[in-house]
């Protein structure tokens, strides 16, 4: 039986699959690039800060603009973050990638919760 949430589930899997690896590999990659423990902590703080700043704004935008543009924006943020992770050669590039990943998570989490609520 195919449900209305099947395409959403597949999209979420493809978007989120690299995140599992990034969570474990990020400190190792940052250390290889010469980051200190404090700088690695900043990488994790950037993610949290971006989520706290963006989530309320996304909620307002979802009501005014709709769900699809935000879902597409989230995939673009994740795509940008994954590309930057793969080509980064400095800690600053990792900072930008981590911030983009936080933006992507903030937008994606609220959007998928809203889409799920709409479809069920």
C-alpha distances in whole Angstrom, upper triangle without the diagonal:
4,6,10,11,10,13,15,14,15,18,19,19,21,24,24,25,28,29,29,32,34,34,36,38,39,42,43,43,45,47,48,48,51,49,51,49,50,48,45,45,45,42,40,42,41,37,38,40,38,35,38,39,36,34,36,36,32,32,34,33,29,31,33,32,28,25,25,28,28,25,27,30,28,27,30,32,30,31,35,35,33,36,39,38,38,41,43,47,48,47,47,44,42,43,42,38,38,39,36,33,34,34,31,29,31,29,26,26,27,24,21,22,23,20,17,20,19,16,15
4,7,8,7,10,12,11,12,15,16,17,19,21,22,22,26,27,27,30,31,32,34,36,37,40,41,40,42,45,45,46,49,47,49,47,48,46,43,43,43,40,38,39,38,35,35,38,35,33,35,36,33,31,33,33,29,29,31,30,26,28,30,28,24,22,21,24,24,21,23,26,25,23,27,29,27,28,31,32,30,33,36,35,35,38,40,44,45,44,44,41,39,40,39,35,35,36,33,30,31,31,27,26,28,26,23,23,24,21,18,20,20,17,15,18,17,13,14
4,5,6,9,10,10,12,14,15,16,18,20,20,22,25,26,26,29,30,31,33,35,36,39,40,40,41,44,45,45,48,46,47,46,46,44,41,41,41,38,36,37,36,33,33,35,33,30,32,33,30,28,29,30,26,25,28,27,23,24,27,25,21,19,18,22,22,19,21,24,23,22,25,27,25,27,30,30,29,32,35,34,35,38,39,43,44,43,43,40,38,38,37,34,33,34,31,29,29,28,25,24,25,23,20,20,21,18,15,16,17,13,11,14,13,10,10
4,6,7,8,9,11,13,14,16,17,18,20,21,25,25,26,29,30,30,33,34,35,38,40,39,40,43,44,44,47,45,46,45,45,43,40,40,39,36,35,36,34,31,31,33,30,28,30,31,28,25,27,27,23,22,25,23,20,21,23,22,18,15,15,19,19,16,18,21,20,20,23,25,24,25,28,29,28,30,33,33,34,36,38,42,42,41,41,38,36,37,35,32,32,31,29,27,27,26,23,22,23,21,18,18,18,15,13,14,14,10,9,12,10,7,9
4,6,5,6,9,10,10,12,14,15,16,18,21,21,22,25,26,26,29,31,31,34,36,35,37,40,41,41,43,41,43,41,41,39,37,36,36,33,31,32,31,27,28,30,27,25,27,28,25,22,24,25,21,21,23,22,18,20,23,21,17,14,14,18,17,14,16,19,18,17,21,22,21,22,25,26,25,28,30,30,31,34,35,39,39,38,38,35,33,33,32,29,28,28,26,24,24,23,20,19,20,18,15,15,16,13,10,11,12,9,7,10,10,7,9
4,5,5,6,9,10,11,13,14,15,16,20,20,21,24,25,26,28,30,31,34,35,34,36,39,39,40,42,41,42,41,41,39,37,36,36,33,31,33,32,28,29,31,29,26,29,30,27,25,27,27,23,23,26,25,21,23,26,24,20,17,16,19,19,15,17,20,18,17,21,22,20,21,25,25,24,27,29,29,29,32,34,38,39,38,37,35,33,33,32,29,28,29,26,24,25,24,21,20,22,20,16,17,18,16,12,14,15,12,11,14,14,11,12
4,5,5,6,9,10,11,12,14,15,18,19,21,23,24,25,28,29,29,33,34,33,35,38,38,38,41,39,41,40,40,38,35,35,35,32,30,32,30,27,28,30,27,25,28,29,25,23,26,26,22,22,25,23,20,22,24,21,18,14,13,16,16,12,14,17,16,14,17,19,18,18,22,23,22,24,27,27,27,30,32,35,36,36,35,32,31,31,30,27,27,27,24,22,23,22,19,18,20,18,15,16,17,14,12,14,15,11,11,15,14,12,14
4,5,5,6,9,10,11,12,14,17,17,19,21,22,23,26,27,27,30,32,31,32,36,36,36,39,37,39,37,37,35,33,32,32,29,27,29,27,24,24,26,24,21,24,25,22,20,22,22,18,19,21,20,17,19,21,19,16,12,11,14,13,10,12,15,13,12,16,17,16,17,20,21,20,23,25,25,26,29,30,34,34,33,33,30,28,29,27,24,24,24,21,19,20,19,16,15,17,14,11,12,13,11,8,11,12,9,9,12,12,11,13
4,5,5,6,9,10,10,12,15,16,16,19,20,21,23,25,26,29,30,30,31,34,35,35,38,36,38,36,36,34,32,31,31,28,26,28,27,23,24,27,24,22,25,26,23,21,24,24,21,21,24,23,19,22,24,22,19,15,15,17,16,13,15,17,15,14,17,18,16,18,21,21,20,23,25,24,25,28,30,33,34,33,33,30,28,29,27,24,24,24,22,19,20,20,16,15,17,16,12,13,15,13,9,12,14,11,10,14,15,12,14
4,5,5,6,9,10,11,14,15,16,18,20,21,23,24,25,28,29,29,31,33,34,34,37,35,37,36,36,34,32,32,32,28,27,29,28,24,26,28,25,23,26,28,25,23,26,26,22,23,26,24,21,24,26,24,21,17,16,18,17,13,14,17,15,13,16,18,15,16,20,20,18,21,24,23,23,26,28,32,33,32,32,29,27,28,27,24,23,24,22,19,21,21,17,16,19,17,14,15,17,15,12,15,17,14,13,17,18,15,17
4,5,5,6,8,10,13,14,15,18,18,20,22,23,23,27,28,27,29,32,32,32,35,33,35,34,34,32,30,30,29,26,25,27,25,22,23,25,22,21,24,25,21,20,23,23,19,21,23,21,19,22,24,21,18,14,13,15,14,10,11,13,11,9,13,14,12,13,16,17,16,18,21,20,21,24,25,29,30,30,29,26,25,26,24,21,21,21,18,16,18,17,14,14,16,14,11,13,15,13,10,14,15,13,13,17,17,16,18
4,6,5,6,8,11,11,13,15,16,17,19,21,21,24,26,25,26,29,30,30,33,31,33,31,32,30,27,27,27,23,22,24,22,19,20,22,20,18,21,22,19,18,21,21,18,19,22,21,18,21,23,21,18,15,14,15,14,10,12,13,11,9,13,14,11,13,16,16,15,18,20,19,20,23,25,28,29,28,28,25,23,24,22,19,19,19,17,14,15,15,12,11,14,12,9,10,13,11,9,12,14,12,12,16,17,16,17
4,5,5,6,9,10,11,13,15,16,18,19,20,23,24,24,26,28,29,29,32,30,32,31,32,30,27,27,27,24,22,25,24,20,22,24,22,20,23,25,22,21,24,25,21,22,26,24,22,25,27,25,22,18,17,19,17,14,15,16,13,12,15,15,12,14,17,16,15,18,20,19,19,23,24,28,29,28,28,25,23,24,23,20,19,21,18,15,17,18,14,13,16,16,12,13,16,15,12,15,17,15,15,19,20,18,19
4,6,6,8,10,11,13,14,16,18,18,19,23,24,23,25,27,27,28,31,29,32,31,31,29,26,27,27,23,22,25,23,20,22,25,22,21,24,25,23,22,25,25,22,23,26,24,22,26,27,25,22,19,17,18,17,13,13,15,13,10,13,14,11,11,14,14,12,15,18,17,17,20,22,25,27,26,26,23,21,23,22,18,18,20,17,14,17,17,14,14,17,16,13,14,17,16,14,17,19,17,17,21,22,20,22
4,6,7,8,11,12,12,14,17,17,17,21,22,21,22,26,26,26,29,27,29,28,29,26,24,24,24,20,19,22,20,17,19,21,18,17,21,22,19,18,22,22,19,21,23,21,20,23,25,22,20,17,15,16,14,11,11,12,9,7,10,10,7,8,12,11,10,13,15,14,15,18,20,23,24,24,23,21,19,20,18,15,15,16,13,11,13,13,10,10,13,13,10,12,15,14,12,15,17,16,17,20,21,20,22
4,6,5,7,10,10,11,14,15,15,19,20,19,21,24,24,25,27,25,27,26,26,24,22,22,22,18,17,20,18,15,17,20,18,16,20,21,19,18,22,22,19,21,24,23,21,25,26,24,22,19,18,18,16,13,14,15,11,10,13,12,9,11,13,12,11,14,16,14,16,19,20,23,24,23,23,21,18,19,18,15,14,16,14,10,12,14,10,9,13,13,10,11,15,14,12,15,18,17,17,20,22,21,22
4,5,6,8,9,11,13,13,15,18,19,18,20,23,23,24,27,25,27,26,27,25,22,23,23,20,19,22,21,17,20,22,21,19,23,24,22,22,25,26,23,25,28,26,25,28,30,28,26,22,21,22,20,16,17,18,14,12,15,15,11,12,15,13,11,14,16,14,15,18,20,23,24,23,24,21,19,20,20,16,16,18,16,13,15,17,14,13,17,17,14,15,18,18,16,18,21,20,20,23,25,24,25
4,5,5,6,9,11,11,12,15,16,15,17,20,20,20,23,22,24,23,24,22,19,20,21,17,16,20,18,16,18,21,19,19,22,24,22,22,26,26,23,25,28,27,26,29,31,29,27,23,22,22,20,17,17,17,14,12,14,13,9,10,12,10,8,11,13,10,11,15,16,19,20,19,20,18,15,17,17,13,13,16,14,11,14,16,13,13,16,17,15,16,20,19,18,21,23,22,22,26,27,27,28
4,5,5,6,9,10,10,13,15,14,16,19,19,20,22,20,22,21,22,20,17,17,18,14,13,16,15,12,15,18,16,15,19,21,19,19,23,23,21,23,26,25,24,28,29,27,26,22,22,22,19,17,17,17,13,13,14,13,9,11,13,10,9,12,13,11,13,16,16,19,20,18,19,17,14,15,15,12,11,13,12,9,11,13,11,10,14,15,13,14,17,18,17,19,22,21,21,24,26,26,27
4,6,5,7,9,10,13,14,14,16,18,19,21,23,21,23,21,22,21,17,18,19,16,14,18,18,15,17,20,19,18,21,23,22,21,25,26,24,26,29,28,27,30,32,31,29,25,25,25,22,20,21,20,17,16,18,16,13,15,16,14,12,15,16,13,15,18,18,21,22,20,21,19,16,18,18,15,14,16,16,12,14,17,15,13,16,18,16,16,19,20,18,20,23,23,23,25,28,27,28
4,5,6,6,8,11,11,12,14,16,16,18,20,19,21,20,21,20,16,18,19,15,15,18,18,16,18,21,20,20,23,25,24,24,28,28,26,28,32,30,30,33,35,33,31,28,27,27,24,22,22,22,19,17,19,17,14,15,16,13,11,14,15,11,12,16,16,18,19,18,20,18,15,17,18,14,13,17,16,13,15,18,16,15,19,20,18,19,23,23,22,24,27,26,26,29,31,30,31
4,5,5,5,9,10,9,11,14,14,15,18,16,18,17,18,16,13,15,15,12,12,15,15,12,15,18,17,17,21,22,21,22,26,26,24,27,30,29,28,32,33,31,30,27,26,26,23,21,21,20,17,16,17,15,12,13,14,10,9,12,12,8,10,13,13,15,16,15,16,14,11,13,14,11,10,13,13,10,12,15,14,13,17,19,17,18,21,22,21,23,26,26,26,29,31,31,32
4,6,6,8,10,11,12,14,15,16,18,16,17,15,17,15,12,13,14,11,9,13,13,11,13,17,16,16,19,21,21,21,24,25,24,26,29,28,28,31,33,32,30,27,27,27,24,22,23,21,18,18,19,17,14,16,16,13,12,15,15,11,14,17,16,18,18,16,17,16,12,14,15,12,10,14,14,11,12,16,15,13,16,19,17,17,21,22,21,22,26,26,26,28,30,31,31
4,6,7,8,9,11,12,14,16,17,16,17,15,17,16,12,14,16,13,12,16,16,15,17,20,20,20,22,24,24,24,28,29,28,30,33,32,32,35,37,35,34,31,30,30,27,25,26,25,22,21,22,20,17,18,19,15,14,17,17,13,14,17,16,18,18,16,19,18,14,16,18,15,13,17,17,14,16,19,18,17,20,22,21,21,24,26,24,26,29,29,29,31,34,34,34
4,6,5,6,9,10,11,12,14,13,15,14,17,15,12,14,15,12,13,16,16,15,18,21,20,21,24,25,25,26,29,30,29,31,34,33,33,36,38,36,35,32,31,30,28,26,26,25,22,21,22,19,16,17,18,14,13,15,14,10,11,14,13,15,15,14,16,15,12,14,16,13,12,16,17,14,16,20,19,18,21,23,22,22,26,27,26,28,31,31,31,33,36,35,36
4,5,5,6,9,10,11,12,11,13,12,14,12,8,11,12,9,9,13,13,12,15,17,17,18,21,22,22,24,27,28,27,29,32,31,31,35,36,34,33,30,30,29,26,25,25,23,20,20,20,17,15,16,16,12,12,14,12,9,11,13,11,13,12,11,13,12,9,11,13,11,9,13,14,12,14,17,17,16,19,21,21,21,25,26,25,27,30,30,30,33,35,35,36
4,6,5,6,9,10,11,9,10,9,11,10,6,9,11,9,9,13,14,14,16,18,19,20,22,24,24,25,29,30,29,31,34,33,34,37,38,37,36,34,33,32,29,28,28,27,24,24,24,21,19,20,19,16,15,17,15,12,14,16,13,14,13,11,14,14,10,12,15,13,12,15,17,15,16,20,20,19,21,24,24,24,27,29,28,30,32,33,33,36,38,38,39
4,5,5,6,9,10,9,11,11,14,12,9,12,14,12,13,17,17,17,20,22,22,23,26,27,28,29,32,33,32,34,37,36,36,40,41,40,39,36,35,34,32,30,30,29,26,25,25,23,20,21,20,17,16,18,16,12,14,15,13,13,13,12,15,15,12,14,17,15,14,18,19,18,19,22,22,22,24,27,26,26,30,31,31,32,35,35,35,38,40,40,41
4,5,5,6,9,9,11,12,14,12,10,13,14,11,13,17,16,16,19,21,21,23,25,26,26,28,31,32,31,33,36,35,35,39,40,38,37,35,34,32,30,29,28,27,24,23,23,20,18,19,18,15,14,14,13,9,10,11,9,9,10,9,12,12,9,12,14,13,12,16,17,16,18,21,21,21,24,26,25,26,29,30,30,32,35,35,35,38,40,40,41
4,5,5,6,5,8,9,11,8,7,10,11,9,11,14,14,15,18,19,19,21,24,24,25,27,30,30,30,33,35,34,35,38,39,38,37,35,34,33,30,29,29,27,24,24,23,20,19,20,18,15,15,16,13,10,12,13,10,9,8,6,10,10,8,10,13,12,11,15,16,16,17,20,21,21,23,25,25,26,29,30,30,32,35,35,36,38,40,41,42
4,5,5,5,7,8,11,9,8,11,13,12,14,16,17,18,20,22,23,24,26,27,28,30,33,34,33,36,38,38,38,42,43,41,41,38,38,36,34,33,32,30,28,28,27,24,23,23,22,19,18,19,17,14,15,16,13,12,11,9,13,14,11,13,16,16,15,18,20,19,21,24,24,24,26,29,29,29,32,34,34,35,38,39,39,41,43,44,44
4,5,7,10,12,14,12,11,15,16,14,17,19,19,20,23,24,25,27,29,30,30,32,35,36,35,38,40,39,40,43,44,42,42,39,38,37,35,33,33,31,29,28,27,25,23,23,22,19,18,18,16,13,14,14,11,10,10,10,13,13,12,15,17,16,16,20,21,20,22,25,25,26,28,30,30,31,34,35,35,37,39,40,40,43,45,45,46
4,6,9,12,14,11,11,14,14,13,16,18,18,19,22,23,23,25,28,28,29,31,34,34,33,36,39,37,38,42,42,41,40,38,37,35,33,32,32,29,27,27,26,23,22,22,20,17,17,17,14,12,13,12,9,7,6,6,10,10,10,12,15,14,15,18,19,19,21,23,24,25,27,29,29,30,33,34,34,36,39,39,40,42,44,45,46
4,7,10,11,9,10,13,14,13,16,18,18,20,23,23,24,26,28,29,30,32,35,35,35,38,40,39,40,43,44,43,43,40,40,38,35,35,34,32,30,30,28,26,25,25,23,20,20,20,17,15,17,16,13,10,8,8,11,13,12,13,16,17,17,19,21,21,23,25,26,27,29,31,31,32,35,36,37,38,41,41,42,44,46,47,48
4,7,8,6,6,10,10,10,13,15,15,17,19,20,21,23,25,25,27,29,32,32,32,35,37,36,37,41,41,40,40,38,38,36,33,33,32,30,28,28,27,24,23,24,22,19,19,20,17,15,17,16,13,11,9,7,10,12,10,11,14,15,14,17,19,19,20,23,24,24,26,28,29,29,32,34,34,35,38,39,40,42,44,44,45
4,5,5,6,9,10,11,13,14,16,18,19,20,22,24,25,26,28,29,32,33,33,36,38,38,39,42,43,42,42,40,40,38,35,35,35,32,30,30,30,26,25,27,25,21,22,23,20,18,20,20,17,15,13,10,13,15,13,13,17,18,16,18,21,21,21,24,26,25,27,30,30,30,33,35,35,36,39,40,41,42,45,46,46
4,5,5,6,9,10,11,12,14,16,17,18,20,22,23,24,26,28,30,32,32,34,36,36,37,40,42,41,41,38,39,37,34,34,34,32,29,30,30,26,25,27,25,22,22,24,21,19,21,22,18,18,15,12,15,17,14,14,18,18,16,18,21,20,20,23,25,24,25,28,29,29,31,33,34,34,37,39,39,40,43,44,44
4,5,5,6,9,10,10,12,15,15,16,18,20,21,22,24,26,28,29,30,32,34,34,36,39,40,39,39,37,38,36,33,33,33,31,28,29,29,25,25,27,25,21,23,24,21,19,22,22,19,18,15,12,13,16,14,13,16,17,15,16,20,20,19,22,24,23,24,27,28,28,30,32,33,34,36,38,38,40,42,43,44
4,5,5,7,9,10,11,13,15,15,17,19,20,21,23,25,27,28,28,31,33,33,34,37,38,37,37,35,35,33,30,31,31,28,26,27,26,22,22,23,21,18,20,21,17,16,19,19,15,15,12,8,10,12,10,9,13,14,12,14,17,17,17,20,21,21,22,25,26,26,29,31,31,32,35,36,37,38,41,42,43
4,5,5,7,9,10,12,13,15,16,18,19,21,22,24,26,27,27,30,32,32,33,36,37,36,36,34,34,32,29,29,29,27,24,25,24,21,20,22,20,17,18,19,16,14,17,18,15,15,12,9,11,13,10,9,13,13,11,13,16,15,15,18,20,19,21,24,24,24,27,29,29,30,33,34,34,36,38,39,40
4,5,5,6,9,10,11,12,14,16,17,18,20,22,24,25,26,28,30,31,31,34,36,35,35,33,33,32,29,29,29,27,24,25,25,21,21,23,21,18,19,21,19,17,20,21,18,18,16,12,13,15,12,11,14,14,12,13,16,15,14,18,20,18,19,23,23,23,25,28,28,29,31,33,33,35,37,38,39
4,5,5,6,9,10,10,12,14,15,16,18,20,22,23,24,26,28,28,29,32,33,33,33,31,32,30,27,27,27,24,22,24,23,19,19,21,19,16,18,20,17,16,19,20,16,17,14,10,11,13,10,8,11,12,10,10,14,14,13,16,18,17,18,21,22,22,24,26,27,28,30,32,33,34,36,38,38
4,6,5,7,9,10,11,13,15,16,17,19,22,22,22,25,27,27,28,31,32,31,31,29,29,27,24,24,25,22,19,20,20,16,16,18,16,13,15,17,14,12,16,17,14,15,12,9,10,11,7,6,9,9,6,8,11,11,10,13,15,15,16,19,20,20,22,24,25,26,28,30,30,32,34,35,36
4,5,5,7,9,10,11,13,15,16,17,20,21,21,23,26,26,26,29,31,30,30,28,28,27,23,23,24,22,19,20,20,17,16,19,18,14,16,18,16,14,18,19,17,18,16,13,13,14,11,9,12,11,8,9,12,11,9,13,14,13,14,18,18,18,20,22,23,23,26,28,28,30,32,33,34
4,5,5,6,9,10,11,12,14,16,18,19,20,22,24,25,26,28,30,29,29,27,28,27,23,24,25,22,19,21,21,18,17,20,19,16,18,20,18,17,20,21,19,20,18,14,14,15,12,10,12,13,9,9,13,12,10,13,15,14,14,17,19,18,20,22,23,24,26,28,29,30,32,34,34
4,5,5,6,9,10,11,12,14,17,17,18,20,22,22,23,26,27,27,27,25,26,24,21,21,22,19,17,19,18,14,15,18,16,13,16,18,15,15,18,19,16,18,16,13,12,13,10,7,9,10,7,6,9,9,7,10,12,12,12,15,17,17,19,21,22,23,25,27,28,29,31,32,33
4,6,5,6,9,10,11,12,15,16,16,18,21,21,21,24,26,25,25,22,23,22,18,19,20,17,14,16,16,13,12,16,14,11,14,17,15,14,18,19,17,19,18,15,14,14,11,9,10,9,6,5,8,7,4,8,10,9,9,12,14,13,15,18,19,19,22,23,24,26,28,29,30
4,5,5,6,9,10,11,14,15,15,17,20,20,21,24,25,25,25,23,24,23,19,20,21,19,16,18,19,15,15,19,18,15,18,20,18,18,21,23,21,23,21,18,17,17,15,12,13,13,10,9,11,10,7,9,12,10,9,13,14,13,15,18,19,19,21,23,24,25,27,29,29
4,5,5,6,9,10,12,13,15,17,18,19,20,23,24,24,24,23,24,23,19,20,22,19,17,19,19,16,16,20,18,16,19,21,19,19,23,24,21,23,21,18,16,17,15,12,13,14,11,8,11,11,8,9,13,12,10,13,16,15,16,19,20,20,22,24,25,26,28,30,31
4,6,5,6,8,11,11,12,14,16,16,18,20,21,21,21,20,21,19,16,17,18,15,13,16,16,12,13,17,15,13,16,19,17,17,21,22,20,22,20,18,16,16,14,11,11,12,9,6,8,9,5,6,9,9,7,10,13,13,14,16,18,18,20,22,23,24,26,28,29
4,6,5,6,9,10,10,12,15,15,16,18,20,20,20,18,19,18,14,15,17,15,12,15,16,13,13,17,16,14,17,20,19,19,22,24,22,25,23,20,19,19,17,14,14,14,11,9,10,9,6,6,9,7,5,8,10,10,10,13,15,15,17,19,20,21,23,25,26
4,6,6,8,10,11,12,14,15,16,19,20,21,21,20,22,20,17,18,20,17,15,19,19,16,17,21,20,18,21,24,22,22,26,27,25,28,26,23,21,21,19,17,17,17,14,12,13,13,9,10,12,11,8,11,13,12,12,15,17,17,18,21,22,22,24,26,27
4,6,7,8,10,11,13,13,15,18,18,19,20,19,21,19,16,18,19,16,15,18,18,15,17,20,19,18,21,23,22,22,26,27,25,27,25,22,20,21,19,16,16,17,14,11,13,13,10,9,12,12,9,11,14,14,13,16,18,18,19,21,23,23,25,27,28
4,6,5,6,9,10,10,12,15,15,15,16,15,17,15,12,14,16,13,12,15,15,13,15,18,17,16,19,21,20,21,25,26,24,27,26,23,21,21,19,17,15,16,14,11,11,12,9,7,10,10,6,7,11,11,10,12,15,15,16,18,20,20,21,24,26
4,5,5,6,9,10,10,13,15,15,15,14,16,15,11,13,16,13,12,16,17,14,16,19,19,18,21,23,23,23,26,28,27,30,28,26,24,23,22,19,18,18,16,14,14,13,10,9,10,9,5,7,10,9,7,10,12,12,12,15,17,17,18,21,22
4,5,5,7,9,10,11,13,14,15,15,17,16,13,16,18,16,15,19,19,17,19,22,22,21,24,27,26,26,30,31,30,33,31,29,27,26,25,22,21,21,19,17,17,17,14,12,14,13,9,10,13,12,9,12,15,14,13,17,18,18,19,22,23
4,5,5,6,9,10,11,12,13,13,16,14,11,14,16,14,14,17,18,16,18,21,20,20,23,25,25,26,29,30,29,32,30,28,26,25,24,22,20,21,19,16,16,17,14,11,13,13,10,9,13,13,10,12,15,15,14,17,19,19,19,22,24
4,5,5,6,9,10,10,10,10,12,11,8,11,13,11,11,14,15,14,16,19,19,19,22,24,23,24,27,29,28,31,30,28,26,25,24,22,20,20,19,16,15,15,13,10,11,11,8,6,9,10,7,8,12,12,11,13,16,16,16,19,21
4,5,5,7,9,10,10,10,13,13,10,12,15,14,13,17,18,17,19,22,22,22,25,27,27,28,31,32,31,35,34,31,29,28,27,25,23,23,22,19,18,18,16,13,14,13,10,9,11,10,7,8,11,11,9,12,14,14,14,17,19
4,6,5,7,9,10,11,14,13,11,14,17,15,16,19,20,19,21,24,24,24,27,29,29,30,33,34,33,36,35,33,31,30,29,27,25,25,24,21,20,20,18,15,16,16,13,11,14,14,11,11,15,14,12,15,17,16,16,19,21
4,5,5,6,7,9,11,10,8,12,13,12,13,16,17,16,19,21,21,22,25,26,27,28,31,32,31,35,34,32,30,28,28,26,23,23,23,20,18,19,17,14,15,15,13,10,13,14,11,10,14,14,12,14,17,16,16,19,21
4,6,6,5,6,9,9,7,10,12,12,13,16,17,17,19,21,22,22,25,27,27,28,31,32,32,36,35,33,31,30,29,27,25,24,23,21,19,19,18,15,15,15,12,10,11,12,9,7,11,11,8,10,13,13,12,15,18
4,6,6,8,11,12,11,13,16,16,16,19,20,20,22,25,25,26,28,30,31,32,35,36,36,39,38,37,34,33,32,30,28,28,27,24,23,23,21,18,18,18,16,13,15,15,11,10,14,13,10,12,15,13,12,16,18
4,6,9,12,11,11,14,16,15,17,20,20,21,23,25,25,27,29,30,31,33,35,36,36,39,38,37,34,33,33,31,28,28,28,25,23,24,22,19,19,20,17,15,17,17,14,13,16,16,13,15,18,17,15,18,21
4,7,9,8,9,12,13,12,15,17,17,18,21,22,23,24,26,28,28,30,32,33,34,37,37,35,33,31,31,29,27,26,26,24,21,22,21,18,17,19,17,13,15,17,14,12,15,16,13,14,17,17,15,18,21
4,6,7,7,9,11,12,13,16,17,18,20,21,22,24,26,27,28,30,32,33,34,37,37,36,34,32,31,30,27,26,26,24,21,22,21,18,17,17,16,12,13,15,12,9,12,13,10,10,14,14,12,14,17
4,6,6,6,9,10,11,13,15,16,17,19,20,21,23,25,26,27,29,31,31,35,35,34,32,30,29,28,25,24,24,22,19,19,19,16,14,15,14,10,10,12,10,6,9,10,8,7,11,12,10,12,15
4,5,5,6,9,10,11,12,14,16,17,18,20,21,23,24,26,27,29,30,34,34,33,31,29,28,28,25,23,23,22,19,19,19,16,14,15,15,11,11,13,12,8,10,13,11,9,13,14,12,13,17
4,6,5,6,9,10,11,12,14,15,16,18,20,21,22,24,26,27,28,31,32,31,29,26,26,25,22,21,22,20,17,17,17,14,13,15,14,10,11,14,13,10,12,15,13,12,16,17,16,17,20
4,5,5,6,9,10,10,12,14,15,16,18,20,21,22,24,26,26,30,30,28,26,24,24,23,20,19,19,17,14,14,14,11,9,11,10,6,7,10,9,7,10,12,11,11,14,16,15,17,19
4,5,5,6,9,10,11,12,14,15,17,18,20,21,23,25,25,29,29,28,27,24,23,23,20,19,19,17,14,14,14,12,9,10,11,7,6,9,9,6,8,11,11,9,12,15,14,15,18
4,5,5,6,9,10,10,12,14,15,16,18,20,21,23,24,28,28,27,26,23,23,22,20,18,19,17,14,14,15,12,10,12,13,9,9,13,13,10,11,15,14,13,16,18,17,18,21
4,5,5,6,9,10,10,12,14,15,16,18,20,21,22,25,26,25,23,20,20,19,16,15,16,14,11,12,12,9,8,11,11,8,8,12,12,10,12,15,15,15,18,20,19,20,23
4,5,5,6,9,10,11,12,14,15,16,18,20,21,24,24,23,22,19,18,18,15,14,14,13,9,9,10,7,4,7,8,5,5,9,10,9,10,13,14,14,16,18,18,19,22
4,5,5,6,9,10,10,12,14,15,16,18,20,23,24,23,22,19,18,19,16,14,14,14,11,10,12,10,7,9,11,9,8,11,13,11,12,15,16,15,17,20,20,20,23
4,5,5,6,8,10,10,12,14,15,17,18,21,22,22,20,17,17,17,14,12,14,13,9,10,12,10,8,11,13,11,10,14,16,14,15,18,19,18,20,23,23,23,26
4,5,5,6,9,10,11,12,14,16,16,20,20,19,17,15,14,14,11,9,10,9,6,6,9,7,5,8,10,9,9,13,14,14,15,18,19,19,21,23,23,24,27
4,5,5,6,9,10,10,12,14,15,19,19,18,17,15,13,14,12,9,10,10,7,6,9,8,5,8,11,10,9,12,15,14,14,17,19,19,20,23,24,24,26
4,5,5,6,9,10,11,12,14,18,19,19,18,15,14,15,13,10,12,12,9,9,12,11,9,12,14,13,12,16,18,17,17,20,22,21,23,25,26,26,28
4,6,5,6,9,10,11,12,15,16,16,15,11,12,12,10,7,10,10,7,8,11,11,9,12,15,14,14,17,19,18,19,22,24,23,25,28,28,29,31
4,5,5,6,9,10,10,14,14,14,13,10,9,10,8,4,7,8,5,5,9,9,8,11,13,14,14,16,19,18,19,22,23,23,25,27,28,29,31
4,5,5,6,9,10,14,15,15,15,11,10,12,11,7,9,11,9,8,12,13,11,13,16,16,15,17,20,20,20,23,25,24,25,28,29,29,31
4,5,5,6,8,12,14,15,14,11,11,13,11,8,11,13,11,11,14,15,13,16,19,18,18,21,23,22,23,26,27,27,28,31,32,32,34
4,5,5,6,9,10,11,10,7,7,10,8,5,9,11,9,10,13,14,13,16,18,19,19,21,24,24,24,27,28,28,30,33,33,34,36
4,6,5,9,10,10,11,8,6,9,9,6,8,11,10,10,13,15,14,15,18,19,19,21,24,24,24,27,29,29,30,32,34,34,35
4,6,9,11,12,13,10,9,13,12,9,12,15,13,13,17,18,17,18,21,22,21,23,26,26,26,29,31,30,31,34,35,35,37
4,6,9,11,12,9,9,13,12,10,13,15,14,15,18,19,18,21,23,24,24,26,29,28,29,32,33,33,34,37,38,38,40
4,6,8,8,5,6,10,10,8,11,14,13,14,17,18,18,20,22,23,24,26,28,29,29,32,33,33,35,37,38,39,41
4,7,9,7,8,11,12,12,14,16,17,17,20,21,22,23,26,27,27,29,32,32,33,35,37,37,38,41,42,42,44
4,5,5,7,9,10,11,13,15,16,17,19,20,21,23,25,26,27,29,31,32,33,35,37,37,38,41,42,43,44
4,5,5,6,9,10,10,12,14,15,16,18,20,21,22,24,25,26,29,30,31,33,35,35,37,39,40,41,43
4,5,5,6,9,10,11,13,14,15,17,18,20,21,23,24,26,28,29,30,32,33,34,36,38,39,40,42
4,5,5,6,9,10,11,12,14,15,16,18,20,21,22,24,26,27,28,30,32,32,34,36,37,38,40
4,5,5,6,8,10,10,12,14,15,16,18,20,20,22,24,25,26,28,30,31,32,34,36,36,38
4,5,5,6,9,10,11,12,14,15,16,18,20,21,23,24,25,27,29,30,31,33,35,36,37
4,5,5,6,9,10,11,12,14,15,17,18,20,22,22,24,26,27,28,30,32,33,34,36
4,5,5,6,9,10,10,12,14,15,16,18,20,21,22,24,26,26,28,30,31,32,34
4,5,5,6,9,10,10,12,14,15,16,19,20,21,22,24,25,26,28,30,31,32
4,5,5,6,9,10,11,12,14,15,17,18,20,21,23,24,26,27,29,30,32
4,5,5,6,9,10,11,12,14,16,16,18,20,21,22,24,26,27,28,30
4,5,5,6,9,10,10,12,14,15,16,18,20,20,22,24,25,26,28
4,5,5,6,9,10,10,12,14,15,17,18,20,21,23,24,26,27
4,5,5,6,8,10,11,12,14,16,17,18,20,22,23,24,26
4,6,5,6,8,10,10,12,14,15,16,18,20,21,22,24
4,5,5,6,8,10,10,12,14,15,16,18,20,21,22
4,6,6,7,9,10,11,13,14,16,17,19,20,22
4,6,6,6,9,10,11,12,14,16,16,18,20
4,6,5,6,8,10,10,12,14,15,16,18
4,6,5,6,9,10,11,12,14,16,17
4,6,5,6,9,10,11,12,14,16
4,5,5,6,9,10,10,12,14
4,5,5,6,8,10,10,12
4,6,5,6,9,10,11
4,5,5,6,9,10
4,5,5,6,9
4,5,5,6
4,6,5
4,6
4
